[in-house]
Amino acid sequence: MATSDAGQNKATHALSELSAPVEQSNPSGKKGWIWFLIIVILAGGGYYYYRSQYMGESKAAPAPRAGGRAGAGGPVSVAVAPAVKEDVPYYLSGLGSVTPFNTVTVKTRVDGQLQKVHFKEGQFVHEGDLLAEIDPRPFQVALEQMEGQLARDEAQQNDARVDFDRYTELHKEGVIAQQQVDTQKAMVGQLAGAIRADQAQIDNQKLQLNYAKITAPLSGRVGLRLVDQGNMIHAADPGGLVVITQVQPIATLFTLPEDSLQEVIQHMKSNEQLSVEAYSRDDQTKLASGKLETIDNQIDPTTGTVRFKAVFNNSDLSLWPNQFVNIRLMLTVRKDAIVVPLAAIQRGTQGTYVYTVKDGSATMQPVKLDMTQGNISLIASGLAAGDQVVVDGQDRLQSGSKVEAHGVSAGGPVVGGGTGGGDGAANHGKGGGHHGAGGDAAPAGNPAPGGAGDAPGSGKHHKDGGTQN
């Protein structure tokens, strides 16, 4: 019995010795799993970060355009246009509104019933044309009454003169006193005054009768009728009968920045008649041509602009009162100017430049701009007529790049340049071109291709429809 108990104790001691290392190894095993999970998480995070960065760069990278590089080291497909020599009008441009020379609200000058209307809405009338008639019978009756009163007073005056002559003879004979003669003479004078008053009343009634016929005070276009036939109208009515607007000729008021004032004045001092053109709201359709009439006598301090007035014959009625228009004031014409599309102009740290193409190779050519007008640029120096300049694809070029040049197709990047217009002191560019707006700065000798910049914000440079290439 004692032997079996001793054996059991030995077995129990052996099991405890075997289980102790297992229990002591459990903490280190748990720590190993934790480190393994941390490593897996870090690896997954690094992979996700790398993949997200790679995908972002892939999306940001521009997709290759059709007709781009044929392959590594192949020629670059670009669109080119020639620099041309031509006369370019120089404009100042501003925003304006059409203003009629005269606007009249036709009103009655007497009270009465509107008997007849002789005009049609929208009709053109001339000064003195009969527009409407008011019932003339009350004025005719009043005229006849005044004429009857005049006849009565004239008869009384004749009788008084006869009595005056008689009293004068009797006074000479000593029959009556001088006082009676003087009284009769005063009576004759009173009746003469009454006759003059009667005549004035007659003239007034004739005038009232004349006012019963309403005539056009000026030549122009009749608007919508404000009162219908048969209504009672009064001189105190605020609305009037109809509005007549003079539209031939017609005026336009527009504004330009005060910086342009002296330039315009210098041309006017030489007795030069400055031409003005009116364009539609979208600045695409020419509506009319006219002449600059005058300049306002002061500058608006709130906007820094000056008002100008131009006159148009408006024979085709292309301009309408209160119509919004874009105005181009032509100052001069630049003779034999070198002109290139605006999309060809690039900008870098060293200034403006273009890419020229010759013998299948592109060359960066610095240029000096004279002015930018609409979707063309005038080159002061750096180019000659006939030089081929790149207008699309500059972002893939460097000086010396091999290119495959083709002409600009209709609706290509040259068409649709901005039309920067001066509105007071501000410039409002309309319509973006195919080009960008100014590239980033690049190291000297290898400039980053910049987009073709917009026209300088002077409010002076605007396109001319005849100069588009």
Secondary structure, DSSP 8 states (H G I E B T S, - for coil): -HHHHHHHHHHHHHHHHHHHHHHHHHHHHHHHHHHHHHHHHHHHHHHHHHHHHHHHHHHHS----TTS-SSTT--EEEEEEE-EEEEEEEEEEEEEEEEES-EEEE--SS-EEEEEE---TT-EE-TT-EEEEE--HHHHHHHHHHHHHHHHHHHHHHHHHHHHHHHHHHHHTTSS-HHHHHHHHHHHHHHHHHHHHHHHHHHHHHHHHHHTEEE-SSSEEE---SS-TT-EE-TT-SS-SEEEE--SSEEEEEEEEGGGHHHHHHHHHTT---EEEEE-TTS-SEEEEEEEEEEEEEEETTTTEEEEEEEE--TT----TT-EEEEEEEEEEEEEEEEEEGGG-EEETTEEEEEEEETTEEEEEE-EEEEEETTEEEEEES--TT-EEEEE-GGG--TT-BEEEEE--TTSTTTT----EEETTEEE--S--SS-S------TTS----------TTS-----GGG--
